[in-house]
Amino acid sequence: MPGTKRFQHVIETPEPGEWELSGYEAAVPITEKSNPLTRDLDKADAKKIVQLLGQCDAEIFQEEGQALPAYQRLYSESVLNTMVQVAGKVQEVLKEPDGGLVVLSGGGTSGRMAFLMSVSFNQLMKGLGQKPLYTYLISGGDRSVVASRERTEDSALHGIEELKKVAAGKKRVIVIGISVGLSAPFVAGQMDYCMDNTAVFLPVLVGFNPVSMARNDPIEDWNSTFRQVAERMQKMQEKQEAFVLNPAVGPEGLSGSSRMKGGSATKILLETLLLAAHKTVDQGITTSQRYLLEILRTFERAHQVTYSQSSKIAMLMKQVTTSLEKKGHVHLVGWQTLGIIAIMDGVECIHTFGADFRDIRGFLIGDHSDMFNKKAELINQGPQFSFSQEDFLTSILPSLKDIDAVIFIFTLDGKRNDNLPEVQALVEQVKEKTANIQALVHSTVGQSFPPPLKKLFPSIIHITWPLLFFEYEGTFVQKFQRELSTKWILNTVSTGAHVLLGKILQNYMLDLRIGNSKLFWRALAMLQRFSGQSKARCFESLLQAIHFPQLLSDEIRAAPISRHVHIAHEKEKVLPLALLSLLLRCSIQEALSHLAAAPSVCEVIRSALAGPGQKRSADALETFQPAGQ
């Protein structure tokens, strides 16, 4: 029965929220809705921000409620059954590895998650003396792992061409396409291609909206919408020729910011499914819900352990905010796969908050020679693509200033190849340049922090993990827990810092950079929400802000969305300019002057919203129809 607690939860999950009610922003996909928990995020202090975002992350583990519509959740019978079925298909490939391949694919955050998980599961197979069977695809290629290249996910044909290359000569290929909002054309094309070639390919779609909420506007280089592709997959699921895994995990704490809960839920769902498949195939048995639940509970435990450090996370948030306020830079220096999490967090601040790529940057310390498909794509591509230990030592360390912050992310577990003397040497070098350093350290019960290293840090977030008694997958469960915990902390800190810097209005990303069609439609929906004006008028204002100082012509108005995105991607403050122009009924030039004179983007917008003649605010606009729905 919906609403009954079937599982003994590790954490106290929130009761099903207001967002589940059928009338709540009914026309808006779940992944784009405003989360009622964080409506006043912009008024919160650091401590409150951590609490609110922690509650949003806990919604991942909620069960179905009695409210209508009762969305299927991660713990729903239907979702667990589908996970068992997909794990069975993965087992078939693991049993007969010759000619087999598991491809994890996505754009942006989803593609970076695909990269991380393919690295992890190939490491697992190598550790067992098996031939690695995983690969990843990310729209825009390897450069998109370490830099913001969101626009590349808009091509279905690009997705298909990349899939054909990696699958050439293979006999059985499972393609796990990740699109948090069920919206990325890069993934839609691949899923469609797989359904046309079922003799070789099995498509698995992962996202966090119901199929009825999948994006339904035309894809420029394709003949189906994403929703049509997903509906076709649902029909083929009856014969197990395709699968859709799309539990609802609730709206993001920051509306539409799928790097956060969407990325975390992707990691939790797929690592659970794949790890269960590996464990059971090696034991010669089939996967069951019991195995899935054992692993899911370890991720719940990770939430509990992580957010027990809330006060220290809030302190780190304030430290990062101060550096950014003073125009300093924040460097996230992580060892092994924790470095990948650091890179992801920094890259995603660029399009989410309109940040400069130097504001928050991640670096991967340690050997990454066998991680990338085409490492050559990253060499000598310029500072935006710098991410390695050598890059940090040659281009960052010499120019570090007092106002810069450096966060070191590592584990105390010697078995994880962390070289603590190397950590200490790097910390000592950095400390000569700035005292503004912090450690985010993971250890298992019984491991001690070497005193000489501990003394170097004025502040430490030390997360101690309980011992795990999994014979087979214990090391990897620990690794996954630590990665997820690091992701939650870094996401919370970087999001909270931008909230405190005045970049957020209520719980909306007011200063996002329009890097692809999804972000274009999101910007248009926000203009409708906050101005209360017609879709046509908002569309006109958005185009004016994108193409300024050029005047709009009929040719520009009729251009495909890709052309507008191409220009918008290189510009700052597009959305605030368009919104100010609508609220103040002024030109883009005048809006530019208002923005230049204001202490922050949100302050000038708040003032405009409170001005005479503004009868509607976001709270009053619960039923607008976003473009493409």
Residue pairs with C-beta under 8 A, 6 or more apart in sequence:
2 63
2 64
2 65
2 66
2 70
3 16
3 63
3 64
3 65
3 66
4 63
5 63
6 63
6 75
7 63
7 75
7 293
9 61
9 300
10 297
10 300
10 301
10 303
10 304
11 58
11 61
11 300
11 301
11 303
11 304
12 58
13 58
13 59
13 61
13 62
13 63
14 37
14 55
14 58
14 59
14 62
15 65
16 62
16 64
16 65
16 66
16 67
17 35
17 36
17 37
17 59
17 250
18 24
18 36
19 25
19 30
19 33
19 35
19 36
19 250
19 251
20 65
20 67
20 69
20 70
20 71
20 248
21 67
21 68
22 67
22 68
22 69
23 622
24 33
24 36
24 622
25 33
25 34
25 622
25 623
26 623
27 623
27 624
27 625
27 626
27 629
28 525
28 624
28 626
28 629
29 181
29 182
29 209
29 213
29 214
29 215
29 629
30 71
30 208
30 209
30 210
30 213
30 248
30 250
30 251
31 180
31 181
31 207
31 208
31 209
31 251
31 252
31 256
31 258
31 262
32 181
32 251
32 255
32 256
32 522
32 525
32 626
33 251
33 255
34 251
34 255
34 506
34 507
34 508
34 618
35 56
35 250
35 251
35 252
35 253
35 255
35 507
37 52
37 55
37 56
37 253
38 52
38 53
38 56
38 253
38 254
38 507
39 506
39 507
39 619
40 506
40 507
41 49
41 52
41 253
41 254
41 499
41 504
41 506
41 507
42 499
42 502
42 504
42 505
42 506
42 507
42 602
44 52
44 499
46 314
46 315
46 317
46 318
46 321
46 496
46 500
47 310
47 311
47 314
49 314
49 317
49 492
49 495
49 496
49 499
49 500
50 307
50 310
50 313
50 314
50 317
50 492
50 496
51 310
52 253
53 253
53 260
53 491
53 492
53 495
53 496
54 303
54 307
54 310
54 488
54 492
56 250
56 251
56 252
56 253
56 260
56 261
57 253
57 260
57 261
57 264
57 303
57 307
57 488
58 303
59 249
59 250
59 261
60 74
60 249
60 250
60 261
60 264
60 265
60 268
60 303
61 74
61 75
61 296
61 299
61 300
61 303
62 73
62 74
62 75
62 249
62 250
63 73
63 75
63 76
64 70
64 71
64 72
64 73
64 75
64 76
69 210
71 210
71 247
71 248
72 78
72 79
72 246
72 247
72 248
73 79
73 247
73 248
73 249
74 247
74 249
74 265
74 268
74 269
74 296
75 296
76 247
79 245
79 247
80 289
80 292
80 293
81 289
82 237
82 243
82 244
82 245
83 245
83 269
83 272
83 273
83 276
83 292
84 287
84 288
84 289
84 292
85 240
85 243
86 204
86 243
86 245
86 273
87 273
87 274
87 276
87 277
87 280
87 287
87 292
88 277
88 286
88 287
89 174
89 202
89 204
89 240
89 243
90 102
90 174
90 273
90 274
90 277
91 277
91 280
91 281
91 286
91 287
92 172
93 100
93 101
93 102
93 133
93 172
93 174
94 100
94 133
94 277
94 278
94 281
95 281
96 172
97 130
97 131
97 133
98 171
99 169
99 170
99 171
99 172
100 133
100 170
100 171
100 172
100 173
101 133
101 134
101 135
101 166
101 167
101 170
101 172
101 173
101 174
102 121
102 133
102 134
102 135
102 173
102 174
102 176
102 274
103 134
103 135
103 136
103 137
103 163
103 166
103 167
103 173
103 174
103 175
103 176
104 113
104 114
104 115
104 117
104 118
104 134
104 135
104 136
104 137
104 176
104 178
104 270
105 111
105 114
105 136
105 137
105 138
105 159
105 162
105 163
105 175
105 176
105 177
105 178
105 186
105 187
105 190
106 112
106 113
106 114
106 137
106 138
106 139
106 153
106 177
106 178
106 179
106 184
106 186
106 187
107 138
107 139
107 140
107 144
107 150
107 152
107 153
107 179
107 184
107 186
107 187
107 516
108 139
108 144
108 150
108 153
108 184
108 259
108 348
108 351
108 516
109 180
109 258
109 259
109 262
109 263
109 344
109 348
110 178
110 179
110 180
110 184
110 187
110 258
110 262
110 263
110 266
111 136
111 137
111 138
111 139
111 140
111 144
111 145
111 153
111 178
112 138
112 144
112 145
112 263
112 340
112 343
112 344
112 347
113 178
113 263
113 266
113 267
113 270
114 136
114 137
114 138
114 176
114 178
115 136
115 138
115 145
115 340
115 371
116 267
116 337
116 340
116 341
116 344
116 483
117 134
117 136
117 267
117 270
117 271
117 274
118 134
118 135
118 136
119 337
119 340
119 371
120 271
120 337
120 476
120 479
120 480
121 132
121 133
121 134
121 274
121 278
122 132
122 133
122 134
124 278
124 476
125 131
125 132
125 133
125 134
125 278
126 132
128 282
135 166
135 373
136 373
137 159
137 162
137 163
137 166
137 190
138 144
138 145
139 149
139 152
139 153
139 155
139 158
139 159
139 162
139 184
139 186
140 149
140 151
140 152
140 153
141 152
141 162
141 373
141 374
141 377
142 372
142 373
142 374
142 375
142 377
142 378
143 149
143 377
143 378
143 381
143 385
144 152
145 343
145 372
146 343
146 347
146 378
146 385
146 386
146 387
147 347
147 357
147 384
147 385
148 347
148 348
148 350
148 351
148 357
148 513
148 515
149 515
150 351
150 515
150 516
150 519
150 569
151 515
151 516
151 565
151 566
151 569
152 158
152 186
153 184
153 185
153 186
153 187
153 516
153 518
154 184
154 185
154 186
154 219
154 220
154 516
154 517
154 562
154 565
155 185
155 186
155 189
155 220
155 221
156 185
156 186
156 188
156 189
156 190
156 192
156 219
156 221
156 222
157 189
157 221
157 222
158 186
158 189
159 185
159 186
159 187
159 188
159 189
159 190
159 193
160 189
160 190
160 192
160 193
163 175
163 190
163 193
163 194
164 193
166 373
167 173
167 175
167 200
167 201
170 200
171 200
172 200
172 202
173 194
173 200
173 201
173 202
174 201
174 202
174 204
175 190
175 191
175 194
175 201
175 202
175 203
175 204
176 204
176 206
176 270
177 187
177 188
177 190
177 191
177 203
177 204
177 205
177 206
178 187
178 206
178 207
178 266
178 270
179 187
179 188
179 205
179 206
179 207
179 226
180 207
180 208
180 258
180 262
180 263
180 265
180 266
181 207
181 208
181 209
181 214
181 215
181 258
181 262
181 518
182 205
182 207
182 209
182 211
182 213
182 214
182 215
182 226
182 227
182 230
182 246
183 214
183 215
183 226
183 518
184 226
184 518
185 219
185 220
185 221
185 222
185 226
185 517
187 205
188 219
188 222
188 224
188 225
188 226
188 229
189 219
189 222
190 203
191 203
191 205
191 229
191 230
191 233
191 242
192 222
192 224
192 229
192 232
193 201
194 201
194 202
194 203
194 242
195 201
195 203
195 229
195 232
195 233
195 236
195 241
195 242
198 236
198 241
202 241
202 242
202 243
203 233
203 242
203 243
204 242
204 243
204 244
204 245
205 230
205 233
205 242
205 243
205 244
205 245
205 246
206 245
206 246
206 266
206 269
206 270
207 214
207 245
207 246
208 246
208 247
208 248
208 249
208 261
208 262
208 265
209 246
209 248
210 246
210 248
211 227
211 230
211 231
211 234
211 244
211 246
212 227
213 629
214 225
214 226
214 227
214 229
214 230
215 225
215 226
215 227
215 518
215 628
215 629
216 225
216 226
216 227
216 228
216 628
216 629
217 225
217 521
217 627
217 628
218 225
219 225
219 226
220 560
220 561
220 562
224 232
230 244
232 242
233 242
233 243
233 244
234 242
234 244
236 242
237 243
237 244
245 269
247 265
247 269
249 261
249 262
249 265
250 261
252 258
252 260
252 261
252 262
253 260
253 261
253 495
253 507
254 260
254 352
254 495
254 504
254 507
254 508
254 509
255 507
255 508
255 509
256 508
256 509
256 522
257 352
257 495
257 509
259 344
259 345
259 348
259 352
259 491
260 491
260 495
263 344
263 487
263 491
264 484
264 487
264 488
264 491
267 480
267 483
267 484
267 487
268 296
268 299
268 484
271 295
271 480
272 292
272 295
272 296
272 299
273 292
275 295
275 473
275 476
275 477
275 480
276 287
276 291
276 292
276 295
277 287
278 472
278 473
279 291
279 472
279 473
280 286
280 287
280 288
280 291
282 472
283 472
294 470
295 473
295 477
298 468
298 477
298 480
298 481
299 480
299 481
299 484
301 466
301 481
302 481
302 484
302 485
302 488
303 488
305 463
305 464
305 465
305 466
305 481
305 485
306 463
306 484
306 485
306 488
306 489
307 313
307 488
309 461
309 463
309 489
312 459
312 460
312 461
313 461
313 489
313 492
313 493
314 496
315 459
316 407
316 438
316 440
316 459
316 461
316 489
316 493
317 492
317 493
317 496
317 497
317 500
318 500
319 405
319 436
319 438
319 459
320 330
320 360
320 405
320 407
320 493
320 494
320 497
321 496
321 497
321 500
321 501
323 329
323 330
323 403
323 404
323 405
323 436
324 330
324 359
324 360
324 497
324 501
325 501
326 403
327 403
328 401
328 403
328 404
328 405
328 436
329 358
329 359
329 360
329 361
329 404
329 405
330 346
330 359
330 360
330 361
330 404
330 405
330 406
330 407
331 361
331 362
331 363
331 392
331 396
331 404
331 405
331 406
331 407
332 342
332 343
332 345
332 346
332 360
332 361
332 362
332 363
332 407
332 409
332 490
333 339
333 342
333 362
333 363
333 365
333 392
333 406
333 407
333 408
333 409
333 426
334 340
334 341
334 342
334 343
334 362
334 363
334 364
334 365
334 408
334 409
334 410
334 486
335 365
335 366
335 409
335 410
335 411
335 418
335 423
336 364
336 365
336 366
336 416
336 417
336 418
337 479
337 483
338 409
338 410
338 411
338 442
338 482
338 483
338 486
339 362
339 363
339 364
339 365
339 366
339 368
339 387
339 409
340 362
340 364
340 371
340 483
341 362
341 409
341 483
341 486
341 487
341 490
342 362
342 363
342 364
342 407
342 409
342 486
342 490
343 361
343 362
343 363
343 364
343 387
344 362
344 487
345 360
345 362
345 487
345 490
345 491
345 494
346 357
346 360
346 361
346 362
346 494
347 357
347 362
349 355
349 359
349 360
349 494
349 498
350 356
350 357
350 513
351 512
351 513
351 515
351 519
352 495
352 498
352 509
352 512
352 513
353 498
353 503
353 509
353 511
353 512
354 503
354 511
354 512
354 513
354 572
354 573
355 498
357 383
357 384
358 383
360 494
361 387
361 396
362 387
363 387
363 388
363 389
363 391
363 392
363 396
364 387
364 388
364 389
365 389
365 392
365 422
365 426
366 389
366 417
368 375
368 388
369 375
372 378
378 385
378 387
383 395
386 392
386 395
397 429
397 430
397 433
400 406
400 430
400 433
400 434
401 433
401 434
402 433
402 434
402 435
402 436
403 434
403 436
404 433
404 434
404 436
405 434
405 436
405 437
405 438
406 430
406 434
406 436
406 437
406 438
407 437
407 438
407 439
407 440
408 423
408 426
408 427
408 437
408 438
408 439
408 440
408 457
409 439
409 440
409 441
409 486
410 418
410 420
410 423
410 439
410 441
410 442
411 418
411 441
411 442
411 443
411 482
412 418
412 420
412 441
412 442
412 443
412 444
412 447
412 448
412 449
413 442
413 443
413 444
413 447
413 478
414 420
415 475
416 479
420 450
420 453
423 453
424 450
424 452
424 453
424 456
427 437
427 453
427 456
427 457
428 456
430 437
431 437
431 456
435 458
437 456
437 457
437 458
438 457
438 458
438 459
438 460
438 461
439 457
439 459
439 460
439 461
439 462
440 460
440 461
440 463
440 486
440 489
441 449
441 460
441 461
441 462
441 463
442 463
442 465
442 482
442 485
442 486
443 449
443 462
443 463
443 464
443 465
444 464
444 465
444 466
444 467
444 478
445 464
445 465
445 466
445 467
446 467
449 460
449 462
454 460
461 489
463 482
463 485
465 478
465 481
465 482
468 474
468 477
468 478
470 477
498 504
501 600
502 599
502 600
502 601
502 602
502 603
503 509
503 510
503 511
503 600
503 601
503 602
504 510
504 602
505 530
505 602
505 605
505 606
505 618
506 618
508 526
508 529
508 530
508 618
510 526
510 575
510 576
510 579
510 601
510 602
510 605
511 573
511 575
511 576
511 601
512 519
512 522
512 523
512 575
513 519
513 568
513 569
513 572
513 574
514 520
514 523
514 546
514 564
514 565
514 568
514 569
514 574
514 575
515 565
515 568
515 569
516 565
517 561
517 562
517 565
519 565
520 542
520 561
520 564
520 565
520 568
521 626
521 627
521 628
522 626
523 542
523 574
523 575
523 578
524 535
524 538
524 539
524 542
524 626
524 627
525 624
525 626
525 627
526 575
526 579
527 533
527 538
527 541
527 542
527 575
527 578
527 579
527 582
528 534
528 535
528 538
528 621
528 624
528 626
529 618
529 621
529 624
530 579
530 583
530 605
530 609
530 617
530 618
530 621
531 537
531 538
531 579
531 582
531 583
531 616
532 615
532 616
532 620
532 621
533 582
535 625
535 627
537 582
538 578
538 582
539 627
540 552
540 557
541 578
541 579
541 581
541 582
542 564
542 574
542 575
542 578
543 552
543 556
543 557
543 564
544 552
544 578
544 581
544 588
545 574
545 575
545 577
545 578
545 581
545 588
545 591
546 564
546 567
546 568
546 571
546 574
547 556
547 564
547 567
548 577
548 588
548 589
548 592
549 588
549 589
550 556
568 574
573 595
573 601
576 591
576 595
576 601
576 604
576 605
577 588
577 591
577 592
577 595
578 588
578 591
579 605
579 608
580 586
580 591
580 594
580 595
580 604
580 605
580 608
581 587
581 588
581 590
581 591
583 605
583 608
583 609
583 611
583 614
584 590
584 591
584 594
584 608
584 611
586 594
594 604
594 608
595 601
595 604
597 604
598 604
598 607
608 614
609 617
